């Protein structure tokens, strides 16, 4: 299975990083397995997004 991209893009890397930290710590609340890898990426237009490997 390939990368799963979060729906939203953010203006700053800090905002995307906050989402990454939340994803790493909150998966157990929703009863899901923690993704193997989560990372912040930069789009071609200069905004930041989050993607993960389930």
N, C-alpha and C positions, 0 to 999 in steps of 0.2 A: 504494500500500500504506500502511496506517495504522501507528499505534504498536504496538510489541511490548512487552509488559510482562514484567518479570522476575518469577519465581514468588514470591519471598519479599518480605515487608515488614519493615522494620527499625525499631527503637525510636528511633534518633537519626539526624539528618541526616548526621553524621560517618560512620556506618557505611555509609549509602547512597552517600556521596561516595567512600569508599574503593573500593566496587565499581565506580563510574563510572571512576575512574582505572585500575583494573585492566582494565576492559573496553577502554578507550582504548589501553592498552599491550600487551595480550595477544592480540588477535585474530589476529595473524600466526602465533602458535604453533599455532593450530588450523586454519590454512589457509583462513580466512574473510576476506571483505572487512570493513574497518572500517565500522561504522555511520555514516551521514551526520550524525546528531545523537543525543546521549545526554543525558538530563536526570534530575534528582531531582525527584520530585513528592510532595506530601503528600496522604494519603488523608483521607476524611471523618472517620475515627476518630483522626486525629492521628499516624499512623505514616507512615514514609517508604518510598518505592519508587523503582525505576529503570525507565525506559522508553526505547526507542530506535527510530529509523527505520532500517530496513535499507538 
